[in-house]
Amino acid sequence: MKNRRTPGQRPPAHQSNRNPWPRSTRSDDRPSESYESPRAPLETGSQMIRQRDQLGPRSSESIPAVMVKSRSLHPLIYRKRIDTAGTAKAGDLVAVYAPEEQQPFAYGLYNSRSELALRLLWHTSELPTEETWLARLQTAVALRRDTLKLESQTTAWRVVHAESDGLSGLVIDYFAGVLSAEAFSLGMYQRGALLLPILGNLLGAQHWLLRTSPQFLSQEGCDPPQLTSEGCPGNVIIHEHGTRFRVRFEGGHKTGFFCDQRENRRRLADFCAGKSVLDLCCYTGGFSVQAKTLGNAEDVTGVDLDEDPLKVARENANLNQARVRFVQADIFSYMREMIRNQRQFDVVVLDPPKLIRSRMEIEDGTKKHYAMNRLAMRLVKPGGLLVSCSCAGLLSEPEFVQLLAAAARSSGDDIEAMGGTSGPRSFQIIARTGAASDHPILSGCPETEYLKAVWMIMQ
């Protein structure tokens, strides 16, 4: 029997008696790179961004061991909660131990350069095998295909939603035969060229691409290139409730299209018949085009600051023979101009990009949400609908609703000077919705409930 460890003692490396990691075939013709010895020196940038040729270490290698200060069921472990990491290197699959325990309680991906240093994937003492990874992907596919039956609604849906599907640090969307993935974790990026072809086989998708999140360099410590399968198209046309959209992968935000708003776009259409609609931060025109195509709106205007998404938005409108006016402008300047012109709309959608990416941005991001909602509320006709959204996971729904109430109550000389009504307004909340069902929420991980949409009738 093994001796019980004392607190702070480095746990022994976990060994396997067989090789659970059969060599995988790479999706391109580049030579496979070997998995370095656990005792190799600190990785250089080129070593960190390499694609691994196996999902985990070989049978002849030890599983690096990480000791945390206490057990946790949460999939995200910050660096300050780690006691020792032994020989673990950036991107390694590691066995995770709690004090005074001889067996690991979890396995995850480690990166010492990240503040979020450990992402737990399996809460078990059993060493995960390649079949375990496969089963995780199969479960994700079955939820979307068999339970949610998304293929009857759309050719664009999220198939892997990070922690919610047990693959922390990775999101993957399916777009008409192409898998578009975004990695938030170095360990997931290093395994992307292995996981995406496996998932492609399950879905019948021939092509894939893998990019990193915009904050990857500051959060993970390196800046890897985008990877694609050979012959991957630069764009595809997807269908959503019968409406067509072009998804361009180069230069697009996230994975190229926001599947999370699919059900909200469909719901908005029920309020648009014969109405005037303003879509603020319209990106590639999802709400705008659906308001016209499904909702039969009388007049639709979409506003965004970025030129490239607006080009796609205009193309999306043309694909559906929908007359939508798209304006390139800063939404603050545009809303102030509309207030000066005393222009109001029956329906206003405010769906800004993520304004709070870290705890350091909470104060500034909250102020931006308040300021833009304060102006947007002045643009809604009495009895009209405002749908205000936030995709900031660090801003809770109760806090967001309080912010909206404060924005409605506010009055000021600045609005009066623009010719608008400076007095307070009120609203009735008729619905609170979130991300579409292919973006499930994991119990015990509130970060997975990130999107909030508050539907308000303005008084």
C-alpha positions, 0 to 999 in steps of 0.5 A: 500500500502506498504511503499517504502524502503529507500536505504540500508534498508533490503527488507522484506522476500517474502512470498507465499500464497500457497505451490509451492514446493510439497514434492519430492521423493528422488532417494535413501532410505536415510532419507530426511533432513529438510530445516533448519529455515532461522534463524539457525546459520551458517552452518557446513560443514555437513549441507552445503553438505546435499541434500535438499528434496525440490527445495525451501523453504516450504510455511511456510518459508520466502524466504530469501532476498538479496539486490544488489547494482544495477539491473543486467541482467547478471546471475553471481553476485559477493560478492562485488555487494551485499549490504545485504543478511539478513538471507540467508544461503549457498545454499538458493534460494533467492529473489533478490531486487534492491534499492528502489524497493518493488518487487524482480527483480530476484531469484537465488542461494546464497552462502556467502562463494563464491566470486561468491556469487549469481547466478541468475536463473529467472529474474522475480518477480514471485516466481518460482515453481517446475513446473518452474524448470521442464519447464527449463529442458524441454526446454533444452531437446527440444533444443537438441532433436527437434531442433538440432536432436542430437540423429541422430548423437550421444549417447553423448551430453550436455543437460544442459549447465549452464547459457546458459540453465538458470541453472547457476552452473550446467552442465549435459551430457547424455551418453547412458542412464546415466546422468553425472553432474558437479556442480560449485554451492553449491545450485545446488549440494544440489538439484542434487538428485532432478533435475537429476531424473526429467531430467532422466524421460524426457530422459529415463535415468535410472542412474545419477551421480553428482560430483563437479568441481575441484575448488569447495572447494576453490570457494564454501567453502566445499568438498561434496562427489560424489553422484550416483543413485543406480546401476549406471554403472562405464562406458558406451560405446557411439557412435559419428558419428558411432565411439565408445568410452568408457566413464569411470566416476570414475577418469575422468575429468569433466563429463567423455568425452568432448562433446564440441569437437564433431563437431571439431573432425568430421571436422578434419577428412576431413583433415586427409586422408593419412596424419600423425597426432599428437594429443597433450593433447589427453586425451581419444583419441577423436581426435586421434581415429576419425582422424584414423576412420573417416579420414583414416589417415596414421599415428596417435600419441596421447600424454598425461601426465596422464596414466589413460586417455591413458588406455581408449584411447587405449581401444577406439582405439581397440573398433574401430580397429584403429591403433593409437600410444599413448605416455605418456609424458609431451607435452613440453618434447615430442615436444622438442624431436620431434624438435631435431629429426627433425620430423614434421607432416601433421596435429597437434592438440593442445587441452590443459586442462583449463590453466586459471581458474581465473583472477589471472591465466591469466598471467601464463596461457597465457604464457603457451599457448604461449610456447606450441604453439611456439613449436607445430608450429615447428612440422607442415610441411609447408602447414600442418594444426595446430588446436590450442584450448583454453577452457579458457573463460577469454582468448578472441578469439582476444587475443588468435589469437594475441597470436598465431601470436606472437608464429609464429613470434618468433625465438630463440636460444633455438629452434635452439639448438634443431636442429629446424628452429629458424626463424619465421613462418606465417599461414593462418587462414581457420576457427575459431570454438567453442564448439558444438551446444549443448553448446549454447552461452547466449547473455549477458553472454560472459563466455558461449563462452569459447572454441576457436579452430583456424584452421591454415595452416602453412607456 
